[in-house]
Amino acid sequence: MKTDIVIVGSGCSGLYAALNLPKDKKITIITKADLTSNDSYLAQGGICMLRDEDDYESYFEDTMKAGHYENDRNSVKIMIQSSQDIISDLIHYGVDFHRDNQGNLTFTREGAHSNKRILFHEDITGKEITGKLLQRVKELDNVEIKEYCTMVDIISRGNRCYGVIVRESDGQVHEILANYTILACGGIGGLYRHSTNYRHLTGDALAIALKHGVELKNVDYVQIHPTTFYLEDSNERSFLISESVRGEGAILLNKDKKRFVNELLPRDVVTQAILQQMEKDHMPHVWLSMENIPVHELEEHFPNIVAYCREKGYNVPKEPIPVVPAQHYFMGGIKVDYYSKTTMDQLYAIGETACNGVHGKNRLASNSLLESLVFAKRSSQQIAEQFEQSKCLEHLGNDFDFSLYDDEKYLGEQYRKMIEQAMERSAS
């Protein structure tokens, strides 16, 4: 199979990249599961936007401070300065952000933010954004989407990518040849026992990158979210209790229902405080009280969180809910430049799969969707500019030996173990 550009992943970054690529190019999107089983759909809190130039220094400092000043300063600058353009695009695509009675955009605040700069749609912002992008992609005649299609390898010659090897749901394996390949495969949460991520997100792109010598960056930078609903069954995916809940006034309590931490500190600091309190209390969780949030605001802003808690038997906001930290986000990934190009030619990586250094050692709340979209658009713009000069398939030749990619060479346990070992080092 031949295509102009293959995109691996159907989350917000992959979809937005497709929307920004030339309409006269054939684009193939493959996804490991169904189209909506990606972490972009799970994002609750919202997406950041620079409100005005007066907030720039504050927003920049908040991002740097949360990342322990290990962020790439230029990546942070690019993300923030591109935010208004991205939000304008999303509104154009039909994304329905919350507005006040006068029709003005409403902003909320989350932990480690010094100002209200986060746009939201109830507590399902990711679903709203990704769903609307998916609708628009489905309208494109030049895009083909293949579900339950797993990338098991990339095709490379020298230091150039020529597409991907995929396994279909029926077990058949074949190659998709492409002039450009964009990896938008998500994070590594499926490797963890407790994670807010889908179980099938197992770091496949990172394992393949290791195999082909594509450079990685900060693979030990893993974010643990402070508040997920505590479940005794560890086989269930952890349900996130959004940062916005604490931003709007929810407080953390110990076993004696006493407050023990400033809930608006960066995620890693709050997580550490919770783990220490759990050890002190000899409890598998702490408590989160929403009693300080007016009922009407709770019902309007967080309807799905409220419904989930009540489904589990907790009548919020009248009683607190049990919460525990869980793996949430991966700040590391495949090393990319400011246009999301990897160290291999014709190969790009975007979203949580990639690492451009914008998040540093710890991501600031609600920067994930923004960062994914900003650099997805930049990758598409560069591919569009260079496409006619970089038709690599014309130089592949008819003598290419695809038998190099036999079953023994596919993504296997040896590569997955490399990623797991890196994760174990980060945990320690």
N, C-alpha and C positions, 0 to 999 in steps of 0.2 A: 504494500500500500504506500502511496506517495502523497504528501501534502506539503504545503508551503511552510506552515508553522504548526507544531504539535505542542499543546499545553497539557501538562500532567497535573490534574486537579481542578475541581469545580467550585472552589470556595470563592470568596469575594475578589481575591487578587487575580486568580485565573480568569474569572469572568470579566473583570474590568480590563485586563490586558487584551482580551479578545475584542472588546468594544472599542479599544483604542488602536487596534491594528488596521491596516488598509482593507477596505471592503472588497478589493479586487484580488485578495490573496485567500487561498483555501486554508482554513484553520480547522484542525481536529483537536477536540478536547476529550481526554479520557479521564475517567474517575474510578477509583478502586471499589467504591460501593455505589449507592444511588446518588443522585444529583444533590440531595439536601443533607446527606450525612457527612457534614464537614463542620469544623469548629466555628467557622464564620457564622453559621446559623445559630450557634449557641451563645454568641456574645450578647450579654444582657445590658450592661451599663450604658454605653453610648460611644460616641466618637468625638474627639477633641477638634476644636477649631479656634484659630487665632481670632479673637473678637475685634481687636483693633491694634494699632501699632503700640499703644500704651501698655498692652499686655505682653508684648513680645519678650522683653527681658525677663519678666516673671515666669512666663511659660517655658522659656529656654532654661532658666535656672531650676525650675521644678523638675524638668526632664533630666537634667544633668545630675541634680542632687539625688534623685531616685536611683539613677544608674551608677551611683558612687563615683561620679566624674570619670568613669571609664568609657563614656560614650564617645563616638566620633562626632566632633563638634560640627563638622560640615554637614553630616547626615541629619543631625538635629535641625540645623538651620534650613536645609532643603525641605524637610518634613513640615516644619512650622509655617514657612513662607508659602508652601503649596496648599495649605489646608483650605483656604477660602475657595480656591479653584476647584478642589475636590468636592467640597460641599455643594458648590454651584452645579457641578456635574450630577451629583446624586439627586438633587432636587429636580433637575431637568429630566432625570430618568424616572421620576415619580416617587422618590423616597419621601415618606410623610413624617417629618420630624415634628415633635410637639411644639405647639405655638400657644401664645396667650390669647386672651379675648380680642385683642387688637390685631391678631395675625402675625405678631412678631415671634421669631424663634425664641424658644425657652432654653435656658442653659442651667445645668445642674453642676454640682461639685462632687469630687470623689477624693479618696485618701491621697495625701501628698500634693494636692493641688492647692495653690494659694488663692485662686479665684474660680468662679463659676465659668467654665468654658467648654462644657460637654453637652452636645446635642443628643437627644434620645427619642425613642419611640416606645413608650411604656417601658417594660423591662425585657423587650425582645428586639433591641435595635439591630443586632446582627441579622436576625431573620428578615426584618424589614428591608435592610440594605441589600443583602445577598439575594433575597427573593425577587426584588425589583430588577436587579442586574441580570438575574437568570431569565426573567421574562423578556428583557431586551435582547439578550443573546439568542434566545430561541427565535426571535424575529429575523435574524440575519441569515440570508441565503447562503453565505459563504462559510458557515460554521456547521460542522458535524460533531455530534456529541455521542460518546460511547460510554455507557455505564457498565459497572462490574468488569472493568478492564484494568488489569494490574500491570504497572510497569515493573519488569523484572531486571532490566538492564538498559543502558544506553549504547548506541552504536558509535564507536569512535575510531578514528584513524589518525595517527600522530596526536596532535592536541586539538582535534576538531570533532565536533559532535554532528552526526548525520541522522539523528532520530533515536527511536527507542524500540526495545523488544518488549512485547506485551503478551500477557496470558489472558485470554478471554474466559468468560464464566463457564464455558463448556470444556475448558482445559486446553484448547488449541493455542499454540504459540506462534507468533509471527512478528515481522518487523514493520514499523511505520517509519518510512524514510522522510526526512524533513530538512529543509534548509536551515530552520531555526527550531530549537527546543527550549521550552520554558517550563521549569520545574516549579510547581505551585502545590506541593504535596502535603503541606501542613507540618505539624510538629511531631513529638516523640512520646506523647502521653500514653499510648498503648503499651509502652514498655513498663509502665508503673502499675503497682497494685491499686493505688488510690489516685485517680486523676479525673479532671473534669472533661478530658478529651475523649473522643470516640476511640474504641478499642482497636480499630484497624489502622490508626495513625501510629506507625511503628518505626519512623525514621528511615523508610526505604531509600529516599533520595540521598541521605547522608551515607548510607551503607554503599550505595552504588558509586557515589563520589569517592569514597575511600578506595574502592576497587580500582578506579580509573585515575587516581592521583590528582583529583580535583581538590583544591585546597579548602579546608574547613576552618572555622573560626569560633572560638569561645564555646566549645561543645560542653563545657562543664557549667555554663551559666543557665541554670534552670530555675524558673520562678514557681514558688509554692504559694498558692492563694490562701489567705488566712481563713476565709469563711466558706466552707461547703457544708451542706446539711449532713450531719452524722448519720451513717447507716451501718448497722451491724453486719449486713451482707456486703462483703468487700468485692463481690463480683459485679455489683451494680456500678454504673458510671456515676461519679460524684456529682451531685446537683449543686451548682454554684449559687451562692447567696451574694448578689452583686455588691461591689464596692459602693455603689450609689446608695444602698440602704444605710450604710454607716455614714455616708456623706450627708444624708438627710436627717441624721440624728440617732440612729440605732447605736446601742452601747454593748460592750462585751462584759460579761459577768463571770465570776468564779462559782464554785459549787455552793458558796454561801450567798450567792446573788449580789456580790459586791463588785463594783467596777475596778479593773486592775490595769488598764492601759488607755492611752490616747488612741482612739480608733482611726484617726486621720493621719497617722504616721505612715511612711512607706510600707508596702506589703511585706517585705522581708523582715522589717522591724516588728510589725504586728504579729507576724507568724512566729517569730522567735519568742515573743511575750506569751503567746497562746500555748506554745509547746512547753515552756517553762511552768506556766500555771497548771497545765494538765499533769505534769510530773509532780508538782507540789500538792495538787489536790488528789492525786492517784485516781484520776478520771480519764476516760477515753475521749473526752470532749469538754468544751466550755459552753457557756450559754450566750445567746444573742437576743437582746430585748429590743423590740420595736415600739415600745409604749410611748416614746417621745415623739413619734411621727403621727400626725393627725390621721384618723381613720380614712377620711375621704382622699387624702393625699396618698396614703398607702394603697388604697384600692385603685386609684387612677394611675399611679406611677409604677406600681409593682404587682399588677394583678396575677401574673403567672407564678411569682414567688409566693404570694399569699395563698393561691389555690393549691400549690404543691405542699406547703406547710400544713394546710388544713387537711389535705388528702392523707398526710402522714400522722394526723391526729393532734395537731397543735393549733390552738385558736389564737392566731396573732391578730392584733397586738396585745391581747390580754395576757398571754403567757409567753415566756422566752422559748427559743428553739435551740436544740443542741447543734453546735457547729465544730468543725475540725479542719485543719489545713489539709490541702491536697495539691498534687502537682497540677499546674495550670498552663504554664507558658514556657516556651523555649526561646531564650534570647540569642543563643548561638545558632549555628547552621552552616550552610555552604557560603564560603566567603565570596562577597560580590563587591563591585565598585558602585559608584553613585548612579549608575544606570542599570544596576542589577545584573551585570555581566559577571559570570564566574571566571575562573582562571583557565577554562577551556573555551576555545573559540566556538561561536554559534550556540553556546549553551548559557542560558540565563536562569536565575532562581529568584523567586519573589515570595512574599508572605512569610509565614513562620519558618519555612524551609530555609530561607536565606538569612545571612547575617551581614548587614552593612554597618553595624556598630551603633545604630541610632539609640538602642535601649541601654547600652552599657551593661552593667552587671545585674540590673534589676529594672524591669519595665514599669514606667509610670502608667497608672490606670487610664484606659481608653485611648492610649496611643497605638494600640495594635491594629485596629481597623484602618486608622489614618495612615500609618506607616505602610501597610500592605498596599493600599490604593495609590499612594503617592509614587512608590517605586515601581508598581505594576505599570502605571501610565508612562513613567520614564523609560522603562524597558521597551515598551511598545513603540514609543516615539523613536528610540534609537534604531530598533529593528526596521521600522518603516523607512528611515533615512538611509540605511545601509543596505537594504534588501537587494536592490538591483546590482550592487557591486559585490555581493557576497552570496551568490547562488552556489553553495558548496556542492550540491548534488550533481551539478554539471561536471565536477572534477572528481567525482567518486570513481567513475570508470566501471566497466563491466566485469572486471577481474576481482572485485571485492569478495572476500571469502566469508560468507555468513556462517559457515560451519564453526567459526570461532565462537559463536554464541550457541553452543550446544547446551543440553540440560545441565551438565556439570558446571557450566560457567554462570548459570543464572544466579540472581540474588539468593543467597543461601544462609544457613545458620552461621557460617564463619564470619560473614559481614555483619549480620545482626548482632552477634556477640561483641564485635568491636564497639558498636554503639552502646550496648548494654554495659560494657566495661567502663566506657566514658561516663555513663550515667551513675554507675556505682561510685566512681571517683568523686563525682559532684556531690553525691549524697553524703559522703564521708567528710 
